[in-house]
Amino acid sequence: MRRVYMDANATTPLLPEVVEAMRPYWTEHFGNASSIHQHGQQARTAVDRGRETMARFFNCHDAEVVFNSGGTEGDNTAIFGLLHPGDHFITTSIEHSAILEAAKRMARFGVETTFVAPQPSGLIDPNDILRAIRPETRLISVMLANNETGVLQPIEEIGKIAAATGAFFHIDAVQGAGKIEFDVRRFGCHLCSISAHKMHGPKGIGAMFVRKGTPVDPLLVDGSHERRQRAGTENVAGIVGLAKAAELAMHSLDDGTIYRLAQMRDRLEAGVLQLPGTGVNGVDPDGKPVPRAANTTNIWFDNLEGEALVIALDMKGVSVSGGSACHSGATEPSHVLMAMGLDKNRARASLRFSLLKTATDANVDHVLQVVPAAVEHLRALSPVAAGTLG
Ligand SMILES: Cc1ncc(COP(=O)(O)O)c(C=O)c1O
């Protein structure tokens, strides 16, 4: 059976160029980048080159790039590394759990958090961030692109608010990296977290932009790695893979790949919306989609259960994600969709289609072929449709 993967926001496969770039650093160039002999120096050179590439990617100085294990670590570092008892923290209610759970933990240490809610479109209003500012606000953290809806947040405006009020600004750019033009100076942030596995690089490696002079305490400590900002023997192959993925991502923005990806996403979306009782999560009051990452659409389907549709599509060879998450065995509707004001049934009956940048028109055709039959079949069976489920 043909299989089509449309869950790129969960993770992406490594591009062949990334695998090739990494391969020597698992075998002949296996050295520890801290060793002074030649094996070590080869590894050090690879780390330095990776840092130069990432500095180009972020548009920052080499010394402002810190390699880490990915998005969760970057998000946690911003919060645990900058906030102290008595500080106030502003974030949004649609962030990834790496931010939300870290904020919850800081409550135990006397840090109060304001969770700014999005508008029904999924956009955060910068004025709501401004209204939340207090004299003791030390950090603002807002994501670049939402992982569930793809909605791109007005981070430049939020960056200006942070600059005007003297707060530090962290961006969780895990889902935006590789999908839009990237420039931390333009974004106006002090910290910015990215992760390789969301942009066709390996899992377990990421990087953080740390603006010079930002007093962020490291999460992990030992010796002198990463200018004392992140302890642990460098993951040399991972760093090489991240840098190669970032280089390819920069090309994809320049050579029209991302533009074509948006066109494919739009065709997929328009095709699915032909079905009655469907709509996009992430639209303005006139029903027009707000700015979104090129690869993502999140669609609600009335009168069915999203989890059943995910399973039905999986059986037809299509991998997508639902608008719900399994916490301790119970299926909870997505906190993002709920924060946007969807009711529980509609939030549960929403699906995220997120295309790989290697997606083809044939992939879209296949999905458009199987979705209508799966939806009609489930609607015929659904207790929601029959009105027997609250
Ligand atoms: C917006 C966002 N932030 C953070 C993360 C966590 O990144 P990682 O998987 O690299 O820890 C994810 C992963 O799903 C994400 O989508």
The ligand as an SDF file (V2000), in Angstrom:
LIG
                    3D

 16 16  0  0  0  0  0  0  0  0999 V2000
    6.5980   24.3270   19.2250 C   0  0  0  0  0  0  0  0  0  0  0  0
    7.4500   23.2490   19.7830 C   0  0  0  0  0  0  0  0  0  0  0  0
    8.3240   23.5380   20.7670 N   0  0  0  0  0  0  0  0  0  0  0  0
    9.1260   22.6100   21.3020 C   0  0  0  0  0  0  0  0  0  0  0  0
    9.0960   21.3160   20.8600 C   0  0  0  0  0  0  0  0  0  0  0  0
   10.0170   20.2940   21.4880 C   0  0  0  0  0  0  0  0  0  0  0  0
   11.1280   20.0760   20.6360 O   0  0  0  0  0  0  0  0  0  0  0  0
   12.0400   18.7630   20.8010 P   0  0  0  0  0  0  0  0  0  0  0  0
   11.2290   17.6270   20.2530 O   0  0  0  0  0  0  0  0  0  0  0  0
   13.2460   19.0680   19.9730 O   0  0  0  0  0  0  0  0  0  0  0  0
   12.3700   18.6280   22.2290 O   0  0  0  0  0  0  0  0  0  0  0  0
    8.2070   20.9480   19.8470 C   0  0  0  0  0  0  0  0  0  0  0  0
    8.1010   19.5350   19.3990 C   0  0  0  0  0  0  0  0  0  0  0  0
    7.0350   19.0440   19.0940 O   0  0  0  0  0  0  0  0  0  0  0  0
    7.3740   21.9440   19.2820 C   0  0  0  0  0  0  0  0  0  0  0  0
    6.4960   21.6610   18.3080 O   0  0  0  0  0  0  0  0  0  0  0  0
  1  2  1  0
  2  3  1  0
  2 15  2  0
  3  4  2  0
  4  5  1  0
  5  6  1  0
  5 12  2  0
  6  7  1  0
  7  8  1  0
  8  9  2  0
  8 10  1  0
  8 11  1  0
 12 13  1  0
 12 15  1  0
 13 14  2  0
 15 16  1  0
M  END
$$$$
